């Protein structure tokens, strides 16, 4: 945990990344209703995170956007999401998609 992308890279000489710290009670919002968004909400729920419901994110929520076939920047801009608190999530990392890349 806390290694980020370094877990897949040659790590000789690299220091561990610090563990993420932040507001553990910060609300999380997953917009939309496509299958990737539904699955991401399910994965979050299994991890004990209850994504916010409603049409838009709360003022302080972290917005997670499943992004496939485009860049995170384009997906965030197209949907009008708050860029400073909207990271993209690769749909291939979701359980039903893991290992599906040829």
N, CA, C and O atoms as a Tinker XYZ file with bonds, in Angstrom:
   408  protein
     1  N      0.831000   -1.180000    0.000000    73     2
     2  CA     0.000000    0.000000    0.000000    64     1     3
     3  C      0.873000    1.240000    0.000000    63     2     4     5
     4  O      1.932000    1.256000    0.627000    81     3
     5  N      0.448000    2.252000   -0.680000    73     3     6
     6  CA     1.203000    3.475000   -0.690000    64     5     7
     7  C      2.332000    3.499000   -1.706000    63     6     8     9
     8  O      3.157000    4.412000   -1.684000    81     7
     9  N      2.389000    2.509000   -2.601000    73     7    10
    10  CA     3.466000    2.465000   -3.583000    64     9    11
    11  C      3.050000    3.070000   -4.924000    63    10    12    13
    12  O      3.906000    3.373000   -5.755000    81    11
    13  N      1.766000    3.247000   -5.140000    73    11    14
    14  CA     1.305000    3.830000   -6.389000    64    13    15
    15  C      1.782000    3.046000   -7.585000    63    14    16    17
    16  O      1.822000    1.816000   -7.542000    81    15
    17  N      2.138000    3.718000   -8.634000    73    15    18
    18  CA     2.582000    3.074000   -9.874000    64    17    19
    19  C      3.891000    2.333000   -9.674000    63    18    20    21
    20  O      4.220000    1.441000  -10.456000    81    19
    21  N      4.645000    2.685000   -8.640000    73    19    22
    22  CA     5.939000    2.058000   -8.412000    64    21    23
    23  C      5.834000    0.557000   -8.191000    63    22    24    25
    24  O      6.835000   -0.144000   -8.342000    81    23
    25  N      4.671000    0.040000   -7.841000    73    23    26
    26  CA     4.551000   -1.399000   -7.631000    64    25    27
    27  C      4.755000   -2.184000   -8.925000    63    26    28    29
    28  O      5.056000   -3.376000   -8.872000    81    27
    29  N      4.599000   -1.544000  -10.086000    73    27    30
    30  CA     4.792000   -2.218000  -11.359000    64    29    31
    31  C      6.109000   -1.844000  -12.029000    63    30    32    33
    32  O      6.450000   -2.386000  -13.081000    81    31
    33  N      6.830000   -0.943000  -11.437000    73    31    34
    34  CA     8.059000   -0.451000  -12.052000    64    33    35
    35  C      9.273000   -1.067000  -11.375000    63    34    36    37
    36  O      9.174000   -1.686000  -10.316000    81    35
    37  N     10.412000   -0.882000  -12.012000    73    35    38
    38  CA    11.663000   -1.269000  -11.372000    64    37    39
    39  C     11.827000   -0.345000  -10.175000    63    38    40    41
    40  O     11.834000    0.877000  -10.324000    81    39
    41  N     11.959000   -0.924000   -8.994000    73    39    42
    42  CA    11.909000   -0.105000   -7.783000    64    41    43
    43  C     13.256000    0.054000   -7.083000    63    42    44    45
    44  O     13.321000    0.639000   -6.001000    81    43
    45  N     14.318000   -0.449000   -7.675000    73    43    46
    46  CA    15.626000   -0.326000   -7.025000    64    45    47
    47  C     15.950000    1.144000   -6.791000    63    46    48    49
    48  O     15.982000    1.937000   -7.732000    81    47
    49  N     16.185000    1.494000   -5.563000    73    47    50
    50  CA    16.559000    2.851000   -5.221000    64    49    51
    51  C     15.403000    3.810000   -5.016000    63    50    52    53
    52  O     15.626000    4.974000   -4.682000    81    51
    53  N     14.175000    3.353000   -5.208000    73    51    54
    54  CA    13.025000    4.239000   -5.010000    64    53    55
    55  C     12.534000    4.143000   -3.575000    63    54    56    57
    56  O     12.435000    3.054000   -3.011000    81    55
    57  N     12.236000    5.270000   -3.004000    73    55    58
    58  CA    11.665000    5.294000   -1.657000    64    57    59
    59  C     10.166000    5.038000   -1.742000    63    58    60    61
    60  O      9.531000    5.388000   -2.737000    81    59
    61  N      9.605000    4.434000   -0.713000    73    59    62
    62  CA     8.157000    4.241000   -0.661000    64    61    63
    63  C      7.452000    5.580000   -0.681000    63    62    64    65
    64  O      7.919000    6.552000   -0.088000    81    63
    65  N      6.320000    5.622000   -1.370000    73    63    66
    66  CA     5.490000    6.821000   -1.337000    64    65    67
    67  C      4.815000    6.884000    0.018000    63    66    68    69
    68  O      4.519000    5.843000    0.604000    81    67
    69  N      4.565000    8.078000    0.529000    73    67    70
    70  CA     3.844000    8.159000    1.800000    64    69    71
    71  C      2.412000    7.668000    1.614000    63    70    72    73
    72  O      1.827000    7.821000    0.542000    81    71
    73  N      1.865000    7.087000    2.653000    73    71    74
    74  CA     0.477000    6.662000    2.600000    64    73    75
    75  C     -0.411000    7.872000    2.408000    63    74    76    77
    76  O     -0.128000    8.957000    2.915000    81    75
    77  N     -1.490000    7.674000    1.668000    73    75    78
    78  CA    -2.446000    8.754000    1.454000    64    77    79
    79  C     -3.066000    9.124000    2.786000    63    78    80    81
    80  O     -3.464000    8.251000    3.559000    81    79
    81  N     -3.147000   10.385000    3.047000    73    79    82
    82  CA    -3.849000   10.826000    4.242000    64    81    83
    83  C     -4.816000   11.911000    3.812000    63    82    84    85
    84  O     -4.559000   12.644000    2.857000    81    83
    85  N     -5.875000   12.003000    4.487000    73    83    86
    86  CA    -6.877000   12.998000    4.139000    64    85    87
    87  C     -8.095000   12.810000    5.009000    63    86    88    89
    88  O     -8.033000   12.155000    6.049000    81    87
    89  N     -9.166000   13.367000    4.596000    73    87    90
    90  CA   -10.415000   13.288000    5.337000    64    89    91
    91  C    -11.109000   11.971000    5.022000    63    90    92    93
    92  O    -11.711000   11.823000    3.958000    81    91
    93  N    -11.030000   11.024000    5.931000    73    91    94
    94  CA   -11.665000    9.724000    5.739000    64    93    95
    95  C    -13.169000    9.784000    5.685000    63    94    96    97
    96  O    -13.816000    8.832000    5.250000    81    95
    97  N    -13.732000   10.887000    6.121000    73    95    98
    98  CA   -15.185000   11.048000    6.090000    64    97    99
    99  C    -15.655000   11.894000    4.908000    63    98   100   101
   100  O    -16.837000   12.218000    4.797000    81    99
   101  N    -14.726000   12.244000    4.037000    73    99   102
   102  CA   -15.072000   13.064000    2.868000    64   101   103
   103  C    -16.026000   12.277000    1.970000    63   102   104   105
   104  O    -15.782000   11.107000    1.678000    81   103
   105  N    -17.096000   12.910000    1.540000    73   103   106
   106  CA   -18.034000   12.183000    0.671000    64   105   107
   107  C    -17.408000   11.896000   -0.699000    63   106   108   109
   108  O    -16.550000   12.636000   -1.180000    81   107
   109  N    -17.863000   10.804000   -1.304000    73   107   110
   110  CA   -17.407000   10.393000   -2.624000    64   109   111
   111  C    -18.615000   10.368000   -3.541000    63   110   112   113
   112  O    -19.693000    9.915000   -3.156000    81   111
   113  N    -18.424000   10.862000   -4.762000    73   111   114
   114  CA   -19.517000   10.886000   -5.731000    64   113   115
   115  C    -19.050000   10.217000   -7.015000    63   114   116   117
   116  O    -17.980000   10.541000   -7.529000    81   115
   117  N    -19.849000    9.283000   -7.539000    73   115   118
   118  CA   -19.587000    8.653000   -8.826000    64   117   119
   119  C    -20.758000    9.029000   -9.728000    63   118   120   121
   120  O    -21.859000    8.502000   -9.568000    81   119
   121  N    -20.526000    9.941000  -10.680000    73   119   122
   122  CA   -21.623000   10.422000  -11.516000    64   121   123
   123  C    -22.051000    9.416000  -12.578000    63   122   124   125
   124  O    -21.286000    8.536000  -12.974000    81   123
   125  N    -23.275000    9.567000  -13.022000    73   123   126
   126  CA   -23.774000    8.792000  -14.148000    64   125   127
   127  C    -24.307000    7.429000  -13.773000    63   126   128   129
   128  O    -24.278000    7.014000  -12.615000    81   127
   129  N    -24.802000    6.742000  -14.805000    73   127   130
   130  CA   -25.398000    5.435000  -14.588000    64   129   131
   131  C    -24.921000    4.373000  -15.571000    63   130   132   133
   132  O    -25.553000    3.321000  -15.673000    81   131
   133  N    -23.814000    4.611000  -16.310000    73   131   134
   134  CA   -23.338000    3.545000  -17.176000    64   133   135
   135  C    -22.811000    2.380000  -16.345000    63   134   136   137
   136  O    -22.546000    2.539000  -15.153000    81   135
   137  N    -22.658000    1.213000  -16.963000    73   135   138
   138  CA   -22.197000    0.034000  -16.197000    64   137   139
   139  C    -20.904000    0.255000  -15.423000    63   138   140   141
   140  O    -20.766000   -0.242000  -14.305000    81   139
   141  N    -19.947000    0.998000  -16.000000    73   139   142
   142  CA   -18.690000    1.232000  -15.274000    64   141   143
   143  C    -18.922000    2.025000  -13.997000    63   142   144   145
   144  O    -18.296000    1.742000  -12.975000    81   143
   145  N    -19.805000    3.007000  -14.035000    73   143   146
   146  CA   -20.102000    3.806000  -12.842000    64   145   147
   147  C    -20.822000    2.952000  -11.805000    63   146   148   149
   148  O    -20.538000    3.054000  -10.611000    81   147
   149  N    -21.740000    2.122000  -12.249000    73   147   150
   150  CA   -22.448000    1.237000  -11.319000    64   149   151
   151  C    -21.479000    0.278000  -10.653000    63   150   152   153
   152  O    -21.549000    0.053000   -9.445000    81   151
   153  N    -20.573000   -0.289000  -11.443000    73   151   154
   154  CA   -19.613000   -1.229000  -10.878000    64   153   155
   155  C    -18.657000   -0.538000   -9.912000    63   154   156   157
   156  O    -18.320000   -1.100000   -8.870000    81   155
   157  N    -18.217000    0.676000  -10.247000    73   155   158
   158  CA   -17.344000    1.415000   -9.347000    64   157   159
   159  C    -18.037000    1.690000   -8.024000    63   158   160   161
   160  O    -17.417000    1.559000   -6.968000    81   159
   161  N    -19.308000    2.068000   -8.057000    73   159   162
   162  CA   -20.058000    2.265000   -6.809000    64   161   163
   163  C    -20.129000    0.969000   -6.010000    63   162   164   165
   164  O    -20.033000    0.995000   -4.783000    81   163
   165  N    -20.297000   -0.161000   -6.688000    73   163   166
   166  CA   -20.328000   -1.454000   -5.997000    64   165   167
   167  C    -19.009000   -1.786000   -5.332000    63   166   168   169
   168  O    -18.983000   -2.246000   -4.191000    81   167
   169  N    -17.911000   -1.556000   -6.040000    73   167   170
   170  CA   -16.577000   -1.813000   -5.487000    64   169   171
   171  C    -16.319000   -0.919000   -4.282000    63   170   172   173
   172  O    -15.786000   -1.368000   -3.267000    81   171
   173  N    -16.701000    0.344000   -4.400000    73   171   174
   174  CA   -16.538000    1.255000   -3.265000    64   173   175
   175  C    -17.362000    0.789000   -2.075000    63   174   176   177
   176  O    -16.893000    0.823000   -0.937000    81   175
   177  N    -18.587000    0.356000   -2.335000    73   175   178
   178  CA   -19.447000   -0.136000   -1.262000    64   177   179
   179  C    -18.847000   -1.331000   -0.551000    63   178   180   181
   180  O    -18.915000   -1.431000    0.674000    81   179
   181  N    -18.251000   -2.249000   -1.326000    73   179   182
   182  CA   -17.595000   -3.412000   -0.724000    64   181   183
   183  C    -16.424000   -3.011000    0.159000    63   182   184   185
   184  O    -16.079000   -3.720000    1.104000    81   183
   185  N    -15.811000   -1.870000   -0.152000    73   183   186
   186  CA   -14.679000   -1.377000    0.636000    64   185   187
   187  C    -15.131000   -0.520000    1.814000    63   186   188   189
   188  O    -14.297000   -0.004000    2.558000    81   187
   189  N    -16.440000   -0.365000    1.990000    73   187   190
   190  CA   -16.963000    0.403000    3.109000    64   189   191
   191  C    -17.197000    1.869000    2.814000    63   190   192   193
   192  O    -17.514000    2.644000    3.717000    81   191
   193  N    -17.043000    2.257000    1.551000    73   191   194
   194  CA   -17.283000    3.646000    1.151000    64   193   195
   195  C    -18.701000    3.740000    0.616000    63   194   196   197
   196  O    -19.105000    2.937000   -0.224000    81   195
   197  N    -19.445000    4.703000    1.092000    73   195   198
   198  CA   -20.809000    4.894000    0.617000    64   197   199
   199  C    -20.824000    6.107000   -0.305000    63   198   200   201
   200  O    -20.817000    7.248000    0.156000    81   199
   201  N    -20.844000    5.848000   -1.629000    73   199   202
   202  CA   -20.865000    6.992000   -2.552000    64   201   203
   203  C    -22.133000    7.811000   -2.380000    63   202   204   205
   204  O    -23.207000    7.269000   -2.119000    81   203
   205  N    -21.998000    9.118000   -2.528000    73   203   206
   206  CA   -23.153000    9.997000   -2.447000    64   205   207
   207  C    -24.146000    9.712000   -3.555000    63   206   208   209
   208  O    -23.785000    9.241000   -4.634000    81   207
   209  N    -25.361000    9.999000   -3.277000    73   207   210
   210  CA   -26.401000    9.844000   -4.277000    64   209   211
   211  C    -26.902000   11.227000   -4.654000    63   210   212   213
   212  O    -26.612000   12.205000   -3.964000    81   211
   213  N    -27.619000   11.311000   -5.698000    73   211   214
   214  CA   -28.136000   12.592000   -6.129000    64   213   215
   215  C    -27.594000   12.962000   -7.493000    63   214   216   217
   216  O    -26.804000   12.228000   -8.087000    81   215
   217  N    -28.023000   14.091000   -7.972000    73   215   218
   218  CA   -27.652000   14.490000   -9.323000    64   217   219
   219  C    -26.267000   15.109000   -9.415000    63   218   220   221
   220  O    -25.670000   15.114000  -10.492000    81   219
   221  N    -25.750000   15.623000   -8.327000    73   219   222
   222  CA   -24.436000   16.248000   -8.359000    64   221   223
   223  C    -23.679000   16.022000   -7.084000    63   222   224   225
   224  O    -24.260000   15.624000   -6.074000    81   223
   225  N    -22.360000   16.274000   -7.115000    73   223   226
   226  CA   -21.554000   16.057000   -5.925000    64   225   227
   227  C    -21.762000   17.149000   -4.890000    63   226   228   229
   228  O    -22.122000   18.280000   -5.217000    81   227
   229  N    -21.529000   16.787000   -3.635000    73   227   230
   230  CA   -21.528000   17.778000   -2.557000    64   229   231
   231  C    -20.337000   18.709000   -2.771000    63   230   232   233
   232  O    -19.409000   18.373000   -3.507000    81   231
   233  N    -20.359000   19.855000   -2.142000    73   231   234
   234  CA   -19.305000   20.856000   -2.337000    64   233   235
   235  C    -17.910000   20.361000   -1.987000    63   234   236   237
   236  O    -16.930000   20.838000   -2.559000    81   235
   237  N    -17.799000   19.417000   -1.063000    73   235   238
   238  CA   -16.481000   18.953000   -0.649000    64   237   239
   239  C    -16.192000   17.515000   -1.065000    63   238   240   241
   240  O    -15.207000   16.932000   -0.613000    81   239
   241  N    -17.029000   16.938000   -1.912000    73   239   242
   242  CA   -16.839000   15.524000   -2.236000    64   241   243
   243  C    -15.740000   15.294000   -3.261000    63   242   244   245
   244  O    -15.429000   16.158000   -4.081000    81   243
   245  N    -15.167000   14.109000   -3.187000    73   243   246
   246  CA   -14.233000   13.619000   -4.174000    64   245   247
   247  C    -15.085000   12.993000   -5.271000    63   246   248   249
   248  O    -15.962000   12.181000   -4.979000    81   247
   249  N    -14.842000   13.355000   -6.519000    73   247   250
   250  CA   -15.649000   12.859000   -7.633000    64   249   251
   251  C    -14.804000   11.869000   -8.417000    63   250   252   253
   252  O    -13.754000   12.232000   -8.946000    81   251
   253  N    -15.252000   10.623000   -8.496000    73   251   254
   254  CA   -14.523000    9.588000   -9.225000    64   253   255
   255  C    -15.231000    9.324000  -10.546000    63   254   256   257
   256  O    -16.435000    9.068000  -10.568000    81   255
   257  N    -14.490000    9.384000  -11.643000    73   255   258
   258  CA   -15.070000    9.214000  -12.968000    64   257   259
   259  C    -14.415000    8.031000  -13.663000    63   258   260   261
   260  O    -13.213000    8.063000  -13.929000    81   259
   261  N    -15.193000    6.969000  -13.967000    73   259   262
   262  CA   -14.627000    5.892000  -14.783000    64   261   263
   263  C    -14.386000    6.434000  -16.195000    63   262   264   265
   264  O    -15.298000    6.974000  -16.821000    81   263
   265  N    -13.171000    6.288000  -16.686000    73   263   266
   266  CA   -12.804000    6.869000  -17.969000    64   265   267
   267  C    -12.315000    5.769000  -18.900000    63   266   268   269
   268  O    -11.353000    5.065000  -18.596000    81   267
   269  N    -12.977000    5.632000  -20.019000    73   267   270
   270  CA   -12.549000    4.674000  -21.033000    64   269   271
   271  C    -12.669000    5.311000  -22.403000    63   270   272   273
   272  O    -13.695000    5.908000  -22.727000    81   271
   273  N    -11.634000    5.188000  -23.201000    73   271   274
   274  CA   -11.680000    5.698000  -24.553000    64   273   275
   275  C    -11.457000    7.189000  -24.686000    63   274   276   277
   276  O    -11.638000    7.745000  -25.769000    81   275
   277  N    -11.072000    7.841000  -23.615000    73   275   278
   278  CA   -10.798000    9.272000  -23.656000    64   277   279
   279  C     -9.814000    9.599000  -22.547000    63   278   280   281
   280  O     -9.429000    8.719000  -21.778000    81   279
   281  N     -9.411000   10.839000  -22.461000    73   279   282
   282  CA    -8.525000   11.249000  -21.373000    64   281   283
   283  C     -9.363000   11.676000  -20.174000    63   282   284   285
   284  O    -10.544000   11.999000  -20.308000    81   283
   285  N     -8.745000   11.671000  -19.018000    73   283   286
   286  CA    -9.434000   12.144000  -17.822000    64   285   287
   287  C     -9.830000   13.600000  -18.002000    63   286   288   289
   288  O    -10.951000   13.986000  -17.674000    81   287
   289  N     -8.916000   14.409000  -18.523000    73   287   290
   290  CA    -9.204000   15.835000  -18.708000    64   289   291
   291  C    -10.423000   16.045000  -19.597000    63   290   292   293
   292  O    -11.269000   16.889000  -19.303000    81   291
   293  N    -10.517000   15.280000  -20.686000    73   291   294
   294  CA   -11.658000   15.427000  -21.593000    64   293   295
   295  C    -12.952000   14.986000  -20.920000    63   294   296   297
   296  O    -13.983000   15.641000  -21.069000    81   295
   297  N    -12.905000   13.885000  -20.183000    73   295   298
   298  CA   -14.107000   13.394000  -19.506000    64   297   299
   299  C    -14.588000   14.370000  -18.448000    63   298   300   301
   300  O    -15.789000   14.598000  -18.303000    81   299
   301  N    -13.649000   14.945000  -17.709000    73   299   302
   302  CA   -13.996000   15.903000  -16.655000    64   301   303
   303  C    -14.579000   17.169000  -17.273000    63   302   304   305
   304  O    -15.600000   17.677000  -16.809000    81   303
   305  N    -13.933000   17.675000  -18.317000    73   303   306
   306  CA   -14.404000   18.903000  -18.968000    64   305   307
   307  C    -15.765000   18.698000  -19.626000    63   306   308   309
   308  O    -16.648000   19.548000  -19.513000    81   307
   309  N    -15.932000   17.570000  -20.312000    73   307   310
   310  CA   -17.185000   17.294000  -21.014000    64   309   311
   311  C    -18.359000   17.232000  -20.049000    63   310   312   313
   312  O    -19.454000   17.693000  -20.371000    81   311
   313  N    -18.140000   16.670000  -18.883000    73   311   314
   314  CA   -19.223000   16.511000  -17.911000    64   313   315
   315  C    -19.342000   17.711000  -16.975000    63   314   316   317
   316  O    -20.269000   17.773000  -16.166000    81   315
   317  N    -18.408000   18.672000  -17.076000    73   315   318
   318  CA   -18.468000   19.846000  -16.211000    64   317   319
   319  C    -18.167000   19.534000  -14.757000    63   318   320   321
   320  O    -18.725000   20.167000  -13.860000    81   319
   321  N    -17.297000   18.571000  -14.512000    73   319   322
   322  CA   -16.948000   18.173000  -13.142000    64   321   323
   323  C    -15.879000   19.109000  -12.586000    63   322   324   325
   324  O    -15.150000   19.745000  -13.346000    81   323
   325  N    -15.787000   19.192000  -11.248000    73   323   326
   326  CA   -14.756000   20.037000  -10.625000    64   325   327
   327  C    -13.371000   19.402000  -10.786000    63   326   328   329
   328  O    -13.057000   18.426000  -10.105000    81   327
   329  N    -12.556000   19.939000  -11.665000    73   327   330
   330  CA   -11.273000   19.334000  -12.025000    64   329   331
   331  C    -10.333000   19.134000  -10.835000    63   330   332   333
   332  O     -9.599000   18.147000  -10.797000    81   331
   333  N    -10.342000   20.035000   -9.881000    73   331   334
   334  CA    -9.410000   19.945000   -8.756000    64   333   335
   335  C     -9.688000   18.756000   -7.843000    63   334   336   337
   336  O     -8.829000   18.378000   -7.047000    81   335
   337  N    -10.856000   18.171000   -7.944000    73   335   338
   338  CA   -11.182000   17.036000   -7.054000    64   337   339
   339  C    -11.836000   15.885000   -7.802000    63   338   340   341
   340  O    -12.660000   15.159000   -7.247000    81   339
   341  N    -11.452000   15.721000   -9.096000    73   339   342
   342  CA   -12.020000   14.650000   -9.905000    64   341   343
   343  C    -10.930000   13.831000  -10.572000    63   342   344   345
   344  O    -10.481000   14.180000  -11.663000    81   343
   345  N    -10.491000   12.743000   -9.936000    73   343   346
   346  CA    -9.559000   11.843000  -10.618000    64   345   347
   347  C    -10.324000   10.837000  -11.469000    63   346   348   349
   348  O    -11.484000   10.527000  -11.198000    81   347
   349  N     -9.665000   10.341000  -12.485000    73   347   350
   350  CA   -10.269000    9.304000  -13.312000    64   349   351
   351  C     -9.941000    7.930000  -12.750000    63   350   352   353
   352  O     -8.935000    7.752000  -12.064000    81   351
   353  N    -10.795000    6.964000  -13.046000    73   351   354
   354  CA   -10.584000    5.579000  -12.640000    64   353   355
   355  C    -10.607000    4.741000  -13.910000    63   354   356   357
   356  O    -11.562000    4.805000  -14.685000    81   355
   357  N     -9.564000    3.962000  -14.121000    73   355   358
   358  CA    -9.490000    3.116000  -15.307000    64   357   359
   359  C    -10.497000    1.979000  -15.169000    63   358   360   361
   360  O    -10.391000    1.182000  -14.237000    81   359
   361  N    -11.480000    1.883000  -16.084000    73   359   362
   362  CA   -12.463000    0.806000  -15.989000    64   361   363
   363  C    -11.840000   -0.584000  -16.065000    63   362   364   365
   364  O    -12.421000   -1.548000  -15.567000    81   363
   365  N    -10.661000   -0.699000  -16.683000    73   363   366
   366  CA   -10.010000   -2.006000  -16.747000    64   365   367
   367  C     -9.535000   -2.480000  -15.378000    63   366   368   369
   368  O     -9.220000   -3.658000  -15.209000    81   367
   369  N     -9.480000   -1.577000  -14.400000    73   367   370
   370  CA    -9.070000   -1.970000  -13.055000    64   369   371
   371  C    -10.234000   -2.517000  -12.233000    63   370   372   373
   372  O    -10.028000   -3.046000  -11.140000    81   371
   373  N    -11.452000   -2.393000  -12.752000    73   371   374
   374  CA   -12.619000   -2.892000  -12.035000    64   373   375
   375  C    -12.669000   -4.415000  -12.144000    63   374   376   377
   376  O    -12.214000   -4.968000  -13.145000    81   375
   377  N    -13.212000   -5.105000  -11.137000    73   375   378
   378  CA   -13.162000   -6.567000  -11.086000    64   377   379
   379  C    -13.645000   -7.285000  -12.344000    63   378   380   381
   380  O    -13.024000   -8.267000  -12.752000    81   379
   381  N    -14.713000   -6.838000  -12.963000    73   379   382
   382  CA   -15.213000   -7.559000  -14.135000    64   381   383
   383  C    -14.370000   -7.283000  -15.373000    63   382   384   385
   384  O    -14.508000   -7.973000  -16.383000    81   383
   385  N    -13.508000   -6.291000  -15.305000    73   383   386
   386  CA   -12.688000   -5.951000  -16.465000    64   385   387
   387  C    -11.223000   -6.348000  -16.265000    63   386   388   389
   388  O    -10.466000   -6.403000  -17.234000    81   387
   389  N    -10.817000   -6.623000  -15.039000    73   387   390
   390  CA    -9.417000   -6.927000  -14.770000    64   389   391
   391  C     -8.961000   -8.099000  -15.630000    63   390   392   393
   392  O     -9.610000   -9.145000  -15.651000    81   391
   393  N     -7.881000   -7.934000  -16.319000    73   391   394
   394  CA    -7.352000   -8.991000  -17.163000    64   393   395
   395  C     -8.028000   -9.100000  -18.511000    63   394   396   397
   396  O     -7.738000  -10.030000  -19.264000    81   395
   397  N     -8.922000   -8.177000  -18.843000    73   395   398
   398  CA    -9.635000   -8.286000  -20.118000    64   397   399
   399  C     -8.878000   -7.630000  -21.261000    63   398   400   401
   400  O     -9.292000   -7.724000  -22.417000    81   399
   401  N     -7.784000   -6.974000  -20.950000    73   399   402
   402  CA    -7.004000   -6.318000  -21.989000    64   401   403
   403  C     -6.159000   -7.380000  -22.690000    63   402   404   405
   404  O     -5.492000   -8.169000  -22.020000    81   403
   405  N     -6.173000   -7.418000  -24.016000    73   403   406
   406  CA    -5.401000   -8.478000  -24.718000    64   405   407
   407  C     -3.931000   -8.361000  -24.510000    63   406   408
   408  O     -3.167000   -9.172000  -25.034000    81   407
